[in-house]
């Protein structure tokens, strides 16, 4: 879906807001050490930090000012079902990879998407520790810090660079019948970063276990699509966003050339 003209005009502001959000999060991060932010557990037991809430509040205020009529869905804001009836919806993860953030691992990100009638039309993933920004506009390609990016040219599963849950990688390797044939990369804690690293061609296959949420995926999904890849369920279908329950099953992120052999191996 092409980007609406009125949305195109706010692109520079969106970019600036996300970079400002990254600067808000960074003072709480200590590489190799525990975060300086206050930490508590949400109802389901997952951790949340003072930085998550600070960034979420900032993004909600600033992005909502840009498009006052857009609805909102984020990990750290109480869900409002009104979003289901809106054409434009911001989907945000203020800190994707909170456990990495609080433990001093640099692989966390800020992920932002704008949906138009259920499809991502803007996607941004910022990696604050390296001051890196991945971006995509529907129909216009994907970039990393302004330079075009593209998925790898890998066409066979054997030798593919894979990251994600070990049980899924084991299944894939058993299916192709060549033990040790995958190049197993360290697991990337942030799902958004896992997907955009497939988009930039440094990972061939990113595996995602069930229970990922819209905010983990939507922005990075568009970046990967625009870089020549796809995020798919094991049925071969793309994720559907802004449903009543924004939860997904097992997913795989890959170049289009690997679509059939990887899906066949994981089913």
DRENBATOR-10159 format. One record per residue (C-alpha): residue number from 1; residue in one letter; chain; x, y, z. Coordinates in steps of 0.25 Angstrom, whole numbers, always signed. Layout:
N
+-----+--------+--------+-------+-------+-------+
: num : residu : chaine :    px :    py :    pz :
+-----+--------+--------+-------+-------+-------+
: NUM :      A :      A :     X :     Y :     Z :
...
+-----+--------+--------+-------+-------+-------+
***
This chain:
267
+-----+--------+--------+-------+-------+-------+
: num : residu : chaine :    px :    py :    pz :
+-----+--------+--------+-------+-------+-------+
:   1 :      X :      A :    +0 :    +0 :    +0 :
:   2 :      X :      A :    +6 :   +14 :    -4 :
:   3 :      X :      A :    +9 :   +24 :    +7 :
:   4 :      X :      A :    -3 :   +34 :    +8 :
:   5 :      X :      A :    +2 :   +48 :    +4 :
:   6 :      X :      A :    -1 :   +55 :   +17 :
:   7 :      X :      A :    +7 :   +44 :   +24 :
:   8 :      X :      A :   +19 :   +46 :   +15 :
:   9 :      X :      A :   +20 :   +60 :   +20 :
:  10 :      X :      A :   +23 :   +56 :   +34 :
:  11 :      X :      A :   +34 :   +46 :   +31 :
:  12 :      X :      A :   +46 :   +56 :   +35 :
:  13 :      X :      A :   +38 :   +58 :   +48 :
:  14 :      X :      A :   +36 :   +44 :   +51 :
:  15 :      X :      A :   +51 :   +41 :   +49 :
:  16 :      X :      A :   +55 :   +52 :   +58 :
:  17 :      X :      A :   +45 :   +48 :   +69 :
:  18 :      X :      A :   +51 :   +33 :   +69 :
:  19 :      X :      A :   +65 :   +39 :   +70 :
:  20 :      X :      A :   +61 :   +47 :   +82 :
:  21 :      X :      A :   +54 :   +35 :   +88 :
:  22 :      X :      A :   +67 :   +28 :   +87 :
:  23 :      X :      A :   +74 :   +39 :   +94 :
:  24 :      X :      A :   +64 :   +38 :  +105 :
:  25 :      X :      A :   +67 :   +23 :  +107 :
:  26 :      X :      A :   +82 :   +23 :  +106 :
:  27 :      X :      A :   +85 :   +29 :  +120 :
:  28 :      X :      A :   +78 :   +17 :  +127 :
:  29 :      X :      A :   +87 :    +7 :  +119 :
:  30 :      X :      A :  +100 :    +2 :  +124 :
:  31 :      X :      A :  +107 :    -7 :  +114 :
:  32 :      X :      A :  +111 :   -20 :  +121 :
:  33 :      X :      A :  +105 :   -16 :  +134 :
:  34 :      X :      A :   +91 :   -15 :  +140 :
:  35 :      X :      A :   +82 :    -3 :  +136 :
:  36 :      X :      A :   +81 :    +9 :  +145 :
:  37 :      X :      A :   +66 :   +10 :  +143 :
:  38 :      X :      A :   +56 :    +5 :  +153 :
:  39 :      X :      A :   +51 :    -9 :  +149 :
:  40 :      X :      A :   +38 :   -16 :  +152 :
:  41 :      X :      A :   +30 :   -28 :  +147 :
:  42 :      X :      A :   +17 :   -27 :  +139 :
:  43 :      X :      A :    +5 :   -36 :  +142 :
:  44 :      X :      A :   +10 :   -47 :  +133 :
:  45 :      X :      A :   +24 :   -47 :  +140 :
:  46 :      X :      A :   +31 :   -40 :  +128 :
:  47 :      X :      A :   +40 :   -28 :  +133 :
:  48 :      X :      A :   +38 :   -14 :  +130 :
:  49 :      X :      A :   +47 :    -2 :  +133 :
:  50 :      X :      A :   +46 :   +13 :  +136 :
:  51 :      X :      A :   +52 :   +15 :  +122 :
:  52 :      X :      A :   +41 :    +7 :  +115 :
:  53 :      X :      A :   +31 :   +16 :  +121 :
:  54 :      X :      A :   +38 :   +28 :  +119 :
:  55 :      X :      A :   +40 :   +25 :  +104 :
:  56 :      X :      A :   +26 :   +20 :  +102 :
:  57 :      X :      A :   +20 :   +33 :  +108 :
:  58 :      X :      A :   +29 :   +42 :  +100 :
:  59 :      X :      A :   +26 :   +34 :   +87 :
:  60 :      X :      A :   +11 :   +34 :   +90 :
:  61 :      X :      A :   +10 :   +49 :   +92 :
:  62 :      X :      A :   +19 :   +53 :   +80 :
:  63 :      X :      A :   +14 :   +43 :   +70 :
:  64 :      X :      A :    +0 :   +46 :   +73 :
:  65 :      X :      A :    +2 :   +61 :   +71 :
:  66 :      X :      A :    +7 :   +58 :   +57 :
:  67 :      X :      A :    -6 :   +50 :   +53 :
:  68 :      X :      A :   -17 :   +54 :   +63 :
:  69 :      X :      A :   -26 :   +44 :   +57 :
:  70 :      X :      A :   -17 :   +32 :   +58 :
:  71 :      X :      A :   -20 :   +21 :   +68 :
:  72 :      X :      A :    -9 :   +15 :   +77 :
:  73 :      X :      A :    -4 :    +1 :   +81 :
:  74 :      X :      A :    +8 :    -1 :   +89 :
:  75 :      X :      A :   +14 :   -11 :   +99 :
:  76 :      X :      A :   +14 :    -1 :  +111 :
:  77 :      X :      A :    +0 :    +6 :  +109 :
:  78 :      X :      A :   -13 :    +0 :  +113 :
:  79 :      X :      A :   -20 :    -5 :  +100 :
:  80 :      X :      A :   -32 :    +2 :   +95 :
:  81 :      X :      A :   -41 :    -6 :   +85 :
:  82 :      X :      A :   -44 :    +7 :   +78 :
:  83 :      X :      A :   -32 :    +4 :   +70 :
:  84 :      X :      A :   -39 :    -7 :   +63 :
:  85 :      X :      A :   -48 :    +3 :   +55 :
:  86 :      X :      A :   -37 :   +13 :   +51 :
:  87 :      X :      A :   -30 :   +13 :   +38 :
:  88 :      X :      A :   -17 :   +19 :   +43 :
:  89 :      X :      A :   -11 :   +12 :   +55 :
:  90 :      X :      A :    +3 :   +15 :   +62 :
:  91 :      X :      A :    +9 :    +2 :   +67 :
:  92 :      X :      A :   +21 :    +4 :   +76 :
:  93 :      X :      A :   +31 :    -4 :   +85 :
:  94 :      X :      A :   +38 :    +6 :   +93 :
:  95 :      X :      A :   +49 :    -3 :   +97 :
:  96 :      X :      A :   +49 :   -17 :   +89 :
:  97 :      X :      A :   +58 :   -26 :   +97 :
:  98 :      X :      A :   +56 :   -21 :  +111 :
:  99 :      X :      A :   +63 :   -32 :  +117 :
: 100 :      X :      A :   +75 :   -29 :  +108 :
: 101 :      X :      A :   +74 :   -14 :  +112 :
: 102 :      X :      A :   +74 :   -17 :  +127 :
: 103 :      X :      A :   +85 :   -27 :  +127 :
: 104 :      X :      A :   +95 :   -18 :  +118 :
: 105 :      X :      A :   +94 :   -25 :  +105 :
: 106 :      X :      A :   +94 :   -15 :   +94 :
: 107 :      X :      A :   +84 :   -23 :   +85 :
: 108 :      X :      A :   +71 :   -15 :   +88 :
: 109 :      X :      A :   +63 :    -6 :   +80 :
: 110 :      X :      A :   +52 :    +4 :   +78 :
: 111 :      X :      A :   +42 :    +0 :   +68 :
: 112 :      X :      A :   +31 :    +8 :   +62 :
: 113 :      X :      A :   +21 :    +5 :   +51 :
: 114 :      X :      A :    +9 :   +13 :   +45 :
: 115 :      X :      A :    -2 :    +4 :   +39 :
: 116 :      X :      A :   -11 :    +9 :   +28 :
: 117 :      X :      A :   -24 :    +0 :   +27 :
: 118 :      X :      A :   -16 :   -11 :   +34 :
: 119 :      X :      A :    -3 :   -11 :   +26 :
: 120 :      X :      A :   +10 :    -4 :   +30 :
: 121 :      X :      A :   +13 :    +8 :   +22 :
: 122 :      X :      A :   +24 :   +13 :   +31 :
: 123 :      X :      A :   +34 :    +5 :   +38 :
: 124 :      X :      A :   +46 :   +10 :   +47 :
: 125 :      X :      A :   +55 :    +2 :   +56 :
: 126 :      X :      A :   +66 :    +9 :   +64 :
: 127 :      X :      A :   +78 :    +3 :   +71 :
: 128 :      X :      A :   +81 :   +14 :   +81 :
: 129 :      X :      A :   +95 :    +8 :   +85 :
: 130 :      X :      A :  +101 :    +8 :   +71 :
: 131 :      X :      A :   +92 :   +21 :   +67 :
: 132 :      X :      A :   +87 :   +13 :   +56 :
: 133 :      X :      A :   +73 :   +15 :   +49 :
: 134 :      X :      A :   +66 :    +5 :   +40 :
: 135 :      X :      A :   +55 :   +11 :   +32 :
: 136 :      X :      A :   +45 :    +7 :   +21 :
: 137 :      X :      A :   +34 :   +14 :   +14 :
: 138 :      X :      A :   +24 :    +5 :    +7 :
: 139 :      X :      A :   +27 :    +3 :    -8 :
: 140 :      X :      A :   +40 :   +11 :    -7 :
: 141 :      X :      A :   +51 :    +2 :    -1 :
: 142 :      X :      A :   +58 :    +1 :   +12 :
: 143 :      X :      A :   +70 :    +8 :   +17 :
: 144 :      X :      A :   +80 :    +7 :   +29 :
: 145 :      X :      A :   +85 :   +21 :   +33 :
: 146 :      X :      A :   +80 :   +26 :   +19 :
: 147 :      X :      A :   +87 :   +15 :   +11 :
: 148 :      X :      A :   +79 :    +5 :    +3 :
: 149 :      X :      A :   +79 :    -9 :    +9 :
: 150 :      X :      A :   +76 :   -23 :    +3 :
: 151 :      X :      A :   +74 :   -37 :    +7 :
: 152 :      X :      A :   +85 :   -47 :    +5 :
: 153 :      X :      A :   +86 :   -55 :    -8 :
: 154 :      X :      A :   +86 :   -68 :    +0 :
: 155 :      X :      A :   +77 :   -78 :    -8 :
: 156 :      X :      A :   +79 :   -92 :    -1 :
: 157 :      X :      A :   +77 :   -95 :   +14 :
: 158 :      X :      A :   +90 :  -102 :   +15 :
: 159 :      X :      A :  +100 :   -92 :   +20 :
: 160 :      X :      A :   +90 :   -81 :   +23 :
: 161 :      X :      A :   +93 :   -72 :   +35 :
: 162 :      X :      A :   +82 :   -74 :   +45 :
: 163 :      X :      A :   +78 :   -68 :   +58 :
: 164 :      X :      A :   +66 :   -70 :   +67 :
: 165 :      X :      A :   +61 :   -81 :   +77 :
: 166 :      X :      A :   +70 :   -93 :   +77 :
: 167 :      X :      A :   +58 :  -103 :   +76 :
: 168 :      X :      A :   +53 :   -97 :   +63 :
: 169 :      X :      A :   +67 :   -97 :   +57 :
: 170 :      X :      A :   +69 :  -111 :   +61 :
: 171 :      X :      A :   +56 :  -115 :   +54 :
: 172 :      X :      A :   +60 :  -108 :   +41 :
: 173 :      X :      A :   +74 :  -115 :   +42 :
: 174 :      X :      A :   +67 :  -129 :   +44 :
: 175 :      X :      A :   +58 :  -126 :   +32 :
: 176 :      X :      A :   +69 :  -124 :   +22 :
: 177 :      X :      A :   +76 :  -136 :   +27 :
: 178 :      X :      A :   +90 :  -130 :   +28 :
: 179 :      X :      A :   +95 :  -128 :   +43 :
: 180 :      X :      A :  +103 :  -116 :   +45 :
: 181 :      X :      A :   +99 :  -110 :   +32 :
: 182 :      X :      A :   +94 :   -97 :   +38 :
: 183 :      X :      A :  +103 :   -86 :   +42 :
: 184 :      X :      A :   +97 :   -83 :   +56 :
: 185 :      X :      A :   +98 :   -68 :   +60 :
: 186 :      X :      A :   +96 :   -63 :   +74 :
: 187 :      X :      A :   +82 :   -61 :   +77 :
: 188 :      X :      A :   +78 :   -46 :   +76 :
: 189 :      X :      A :   +69 :   -42 :   +88 :
: 190 :      X :      A :   +61 :   -31 :   +80 :
: 191 :      X :      A :   +52 :   -37 :   +70 :
: 192 :      X :      A :   +51 :   -25 :   +62 :
: 193 :      X :      A :   +67 :   -25 :   +61 :
: 194 :      X :      A :   +66 :   -40 :   +57 :
: 195 :      X :      A :   +57 :   -36 :   +46 :
: 196 :      X :      A :   +65 :   -24 :   +41 :
: 197 :      X :      A :   +78 :   -31 :   +41 :
: 198 :      X :      A :   +71 :   -41 :   +31 :
: 199 :      X :      A :   +67 :   -29 :   +23 :
: 200 :      X :      A :   +82 :   -24 :   +23 :
: 201 :      X :      A :   +87 :   -37 :   +18 :
: 202 :      X :      A :   +96 :   -41 :   +31 :
: 203 :      X :      A :   +86 :   -52 :   +35 :
: 204 :      X :      A :   +79 :   -61 :   +25 :
: 205 :      X :      A :   +68 :   -67 :   +34 :
: 206 :      X :      A :   +62 :   -61 :   +46 :
: 207 :      X :      A :   +54 :   -70 :   +54 :
: 208 :      X :      A :   +43 :   -65 :   +64 :
: 209 :      X :      A :   +36 :   -74 :   +74 :
: 210 :      X :      A :   +21 :   -73 :   +76 :
: 211 :      X :      A :   +15 :   -61 :   +85 :
: 212 :      X :      A :   +22 :   -50 :   +78 :
: 213 :      X :      A :   +13 :   -37 :   +78 :
: 214 :      X :      A :   +10 :   -27 :   +67 :
: 215 :      X :      A :   +19 :   -17 :   +73 :
: 216 :      X :      A :   +31 :   -26 :   +72 :
: 217 :      X :      A :   +29 :   -28 :   +58 :
: 218 :      X :      A :   +21 :   -18 :   +50 :
: 219 :      X :      A :   +32 :    -8 :   +47 :
: 220 :      X :      A :   +43 :   -18 :   +44 :
: 221 :      X :      A :   +33 :   -26 :   +36 :
: 222 :      X :      A :   +32 :   -14 :   +26 :
: 223 :      X :      A :   +47 :   -12 :   +26 :
: 224 :      X :      A :   +49 :   -26 :   +22 :
: 225 :      X :      A :   +38 :   -26 :   +11 :
: 226 :      X :      A :   +44 :   -14 :    +5 :
: 227 :      X :      A :   +58 :   -20 :    +5 :
: 228 :      X :      A :   +53 :   -32 :    -3 :
: 229 :      X :      A :   +49 :   -42 :    +9 :
: 230 :      X :      A :   +37 :   -46 :   +16 :
: 231 :      X :      A :   +32 :   -50 :   +30 :
: 232 :      X :      A :   +23 :   -62 :   +29 :
: 233 :      X :      A :   +16 :   -71 :   +38 :
: 234 :      X :      A :   +18 :   -86 :   +36 :
: 235 :      X :      A :    +6 :   -86 :   +27 :
: 236 :      X :      A :   +13 :   -77 :   +17 :
: 237 :      X :      A :    +4 :   -65 :   +21 :
: 238 :      X :      A :    +9 :   -51 :   +25 :
: 239 :      X :      A :    +5 :   -46 :   +39 :
: 240 :      X :      A :    -8 :   -39 :   +40 :
: 241 :      X :      A :    -7 :   -27 :   +49 :
: 242 :      X :      A :   -17 :   -19 :   +58 :
: 243 :      X :      A :   -26 :   -31 :   +61 :
: 244 :      X :      A :   -33 :   -31 :   +75 :
: 245 :      X :      A :   -22 :   -40 :   +80 :
: 246 :      X :      A :    -9 :   -35 :   +74 :
: 247 :      X :      A :    -2 :   -49 :   +76 :
: 248 :      X :      A :    +5 :   -57 :   +66 :
: 249 :      X :      A :   +10 :   -72 :   +65 :
: 250 :      X :      A :   +23 :   -77 :   +60 :
: 251 :      X :      A :   +29 :   -68 :   +49 :
: 252 :      X :      A :   +41 :   -68 :   +40 :
: 253 :      X :      A :   +48 :   -56 :   +34 :
: 254 :      X :      A :   +56 :   -59 :   +21 :
: 255 :      X :      A :   +59 :   -55 :    +7 :
: 256 :      X :      A :   +49 :   -59 :    -3 :
: 257 :      X :      A :   +58 :   -69 :   -10 :
: 258 :      X :      A :   +58 :   -77 :    +3 :
: 259 :      X :      A :   +43 :   -77 :    +6 :
: 260 :      X :      A :   +39 :   -91 :    +1 :
: 261 :      X :      A :   +51 :   -99 :    +6 :
: 262 :      X :      A :   +51 :   -93 :   +20 :
: 263 :      X :      A :   +36 :   -93 :   +22 :
: 264 :      X :      A :   +36 :  -108 :   +17 :
: 265 :      X :      A :   +46 :  -111 :   +27 :
: 266 :      X :      A :   +39 :  -104 :   +39 :
: 267 :      X :      A :   +25 :  -110 :   +36 :
+-----+--------+--------+-------+-------+-------+
***
